[in-house]
Amino acid sequence: MSVEKLVVIGQGYVGLPLAIRAVEAGLDVVGLDLDDSRIKRLGAGESFIEDITTARLTAALATGRYRPTSDYGDAKDFDVCVISVPTPLRDGAPDLSYVEHAGSSIAPYVRPGCTVVLESTTYPGTTEELLRPLLEEATGLQSPGDFHLGYSPERIDPGNPTWRLENTPKVVSGVDATALARVDGFYRRIVEQTVAVDSTRVAELTKLIENTFRQVNIALINELTMCASELGVDVWQAIDAASTKPFGFMPFKPGPGVGGHCLPIDPCYLSWQVKRTLGRQFRFIELANDINHEMPQHVVQRLMVGLNKQGRTINGARLLLIGLAYKKNTADMRDSPAVEVAARLRALGADVRAVEPYAEAHHIPTGVTVVDLTEAEVDAADAVLIVTDHDGLDYEMIGRSAKYVFDSRNRCTGRVVERL
Ligand SMILES: NC(=O)c1ccc[n+]([C@@H]2O[C@H](COP(=O)([O-])OP(=O)(O)OC[C@H]3O[C@@H](n4cnc5c(N)ncnc54)[C@H](O)[C@@H]3O)[C@@H](O)[C@H]2O)c1
């Protein structure tokens, strides 16, 4: 069966790129989101996600085959529905209420032969233990049997110009061989390569392996960096040197902490499930979370010591933060360590200004003034703190003009620069 009508529930960092790519691949796409303001902006051709340029969004709208909407009624007669809604934590436990809400809302439009795919990151078993019974009860249909159900983890890397949705291999799964064939057939129209796995649980775990691997390795290098700094060894040079080993080593960079919707959250889905099902701790994840959560405070502490050496205190200091987003070249401030650093510095009495070229006014933390990166701003600051190393900023000027720079990303050089 050729897919004609696609519904993508959730038009955020994951759902919007998928919807636009599907339009470009020739599908009719309904982009569903309960956030009216997002839908209005999308309808007006205004993208809020860096990876989707205004030109691409406008072109998608111009085809007449992309319909952003908050009305589930527009999902009627869909062939494939992809669910890409948030899966946050609530009091340390998975909050699947968005998935449940999306499932209940799409259920009236599920009909025999259609396909539903979950993309939201979650613990193994969610598709078959939570989404399947929910859809079966609401529709009176069965899967396998009447409709097809699958899971495909999402690998969007916001701001990555090399690895985009279409050229990143996509892991696909289904509740049976027919569902897998449907899910695979759909994604083959969207991406260059699919990787089929045997079950939805394997696909769900695949995503958690990927993110846990990153979280643990970042924590390892963060702890190593804190120790190396006290030992007086240049960890950055050591990482570069270790990276010349052509096998058995993969470089991870230290930083001010992890943020966004993935790394601080997804591994907790796994540790929560291990605890719930096996009754024991996933120690690597617990430890990695602890170390990575420590980093914003460590950065503040190091800045405090650095300022102290200049005869200054944080209280009353004018500080210029470079970057507020959790990731370079993006606007995403969700759980950003930079936002935590700014809050801690303000609580200590600093006047905090920030350079954030991607900032949207309503996301700027309270009490932080966003300024342009000028020599005058750098010169007037008691210290510059590089938290997010967006490209396109004049780091040479910062190194030259600042009184003191604490660089948590190894982006700046100069006599007054101290690195994490
Ligand atoms: N952002 C990333 O880089 C990334 C990477 C990997 C995995 N993920 C995972 O993908 C999933 C989605 O993340 P995201 O970053 O796209 O989130 P997002 O917050 O950017 O977008 C989710 C959208 O879903 C909408 N929504 C929520 N409930 C809804 C409902 N019932 N019906 C319709 N719309 C609804 C929200 O209004 C929001 O616009 C999460 O599980 C996340 O962990 C995200």
The ligand as an SDF file (V2000), in Angstrom:
LIG
                    3D

 44 48  0  0  0  0  0  0  0  0999 V2000
   14.6970   17.2380   20.6590 N   0  0  0  0  0  0  0  0  0  0  0  0
   15.5180   16.2760   20.3840 C   0  0  0  0  0  0  0  0  0  0  0  0
   16.6170   16.5160   19.9380 O   0  0  0  0  0  0  0  0  0  0  0  0
   15.1460   14.8310   20.6080 C   0  0  0  0  0  0  0  0  0  0  0  0
   16.0640   13.8720   20.2630 C   0  0  0  0  0  0  0  0  0  0  0  0
   15.7540   12.5600   20.4780 C   0  0  0  0  0  0  0  0  0  0  0  0
   14.5310   12.1910   21.0050 C   0  0  0  0  0  0  0  0  0  0  0  0
   13.6210   13.1250   21.3440 N   0  0  0  0  0  0  0  0  0  0  0  0
   12.3460   12.6590   21.8700 C   0  0  0  0  0  0  0  0  0  0  0  0
   11.2900   12.9630   20.9600 O   0  0  0  0  0  0  0  0  0  0  0  0
   10.0940   13.2530   21.6690 C   0  0  0  0  0  0  0  0  0  0  0  0
    9.5710   14.6280   21.2900 C   0  0  0  0  0  0  0  0  0  0  0  0
   10.5460   15.5970   21.6460 O   0  0  0  0  0  0  0  0  0  0  0  0
   10.5940   17.0490   21.0170 P   0  0  0  0  0  0  0  0  0  0  0  0
   11.9650   17.5410   21.3210 O   0  0  0  0  0  0  0  0  0  0  0  0
   10.1210   17.0450   19.6120 O   0  0  0  0  0  0  0  0  0  0  0  0
    9.5280   17.8100   21.9320 O   0  0  0  0  0  0  0  0  0  0  0  0
    8.9160   19.2840   21.6830 P   0  0  0  0  0  0  0  0  0  0  0  0
    8.4980   19.7650   23.0220 O   0  0  0  0  0  0  0  0  0  0  0  0
    9.8400   20.1010   20.8460 O   0  0  0  0  0  0  0  0  0  0  0  0
    7.6180   19.0090   20.8050 O   0  0  0  0  0  0  0  0  0  0  0  0
    6.5750   18.2310   21.2350 C   0  0  0  0  0  0  0  0  0  0  0  0
    5.2960   18.8840   20.7550 C   0  0  0  0  0  0  0  0  0  0  0  0
    4.2120   18.0090   21.0800 O   0  0  0  0  0  0  0  0  0  0  0  0
    3.0700   18.8040   21.3700 C   0  0  0  0  0  0  0  0  0  0  0  0
    2.1080   17.9780   22.0810 N   0  0  0  0  0  0  0  0  0  0  0  0
    2.1610   17.5180   23.3500 C   0  0  0  0  0  0  0  0  0  0  0  0
    1.1060   16.7200   23.6040 N   0  0  0  0  0  0  0  0  0  0  0  0
    0.3670   16.6730   22.4750 C   0  0  0  0  0  0  0  0  0  0  0  0
   -0.8180   16.0030   22.0990 C   0  0  0  0  0  0  0  0  0  0  0  0
   -1.4510   15.2000   22.9430 N   0  0  0  0  0  0  0  0  0  0  0  0
   -1.2990   16.2010   20.8690 N   0  0  0  0  0  0  0  0  0  0  0  0
   -0.6630   16.9990   19.9960 C   0  0  0  0  0  0  0  0  0  0  0  0
    0.4790   17.6530   20.2730 N   0  0  0  0  0  0  0  0  0  0  0  0
    0.9880   17.4780   21.5010 C   0  0  0  0  0  0  0  0  0  0  0  0
    3.6380   19.9540   22.1640 C   0  0  0  0  0  0  0  0  0  0  0  0
    2.7790   21.0690   22.1330 O   0  0  0  0  0  0  0  0  0  0  0  0
    4.9660   20.2190   21.4340 C   0  0  0  0  0  0  0  0  0  0  0  0
    4.8350   21.2170   20.4400 O   0  0  0  0  0  0  0  0  0  0  0  0
   10.4470   13.1050   23.1410 C   0  0  0  0  0  0  0  0  0  0  0  0
   10.1370   11.8020   23.5590 O   0  0  0  0  0  0  0  0  0  0  0  0
   11.9420   13.3000   23.1650 C   0  0  0  0  0  0  0  0  0  0  0  0
   12.5530   12.6650   24.2640 O   0  0  0  0  0  0  0  0  0  0  0  0
   13.9090   14.4520   21.1610 C   0  0  0  0  0  0  0  0  0  0  0  0
  1  2  1  0
  2  3  2  0
  2  4  1  0
  4  5  1  0
  4 44  2  0
  5  6  2  0
  6  7  1  0
  7  8  2  0
  8  9  1  0
  8 44  1  0
  9 10  1  0
  9 42  1  0
 10 11  1  0
 11 12  1  0
 11 40  1  0
 12 13  1  0
 13 14  1  0
 14 15  2  0
 14 16  1  0
 14 17  1  0
 17 18  1  0
 18 19  2  0
 18 20  1  0
 18 21  1  0
 21 22  1  0
 22 23  1  0
 23 24  1  0
 23 38  1  0
 24 25  1  0
 25 26  1  0
 25 36  1  0
 26 27  1  0
 26 35  1  0
 27 28  2  0
 28 29  1  0
 29 30  1  0
 29 35  2  0
 30 31  1  0
 30 32  2  0
 32 33  1  0
 33 34  2  0
 34 35  1  0
 36 37  1  0
 36 38  1  0
 38 39  1  0
 40 41  1  0
 40 42  1  0
 42 43  1  0
M  CHG  2   8   1  16  -1
M  END
$$$$
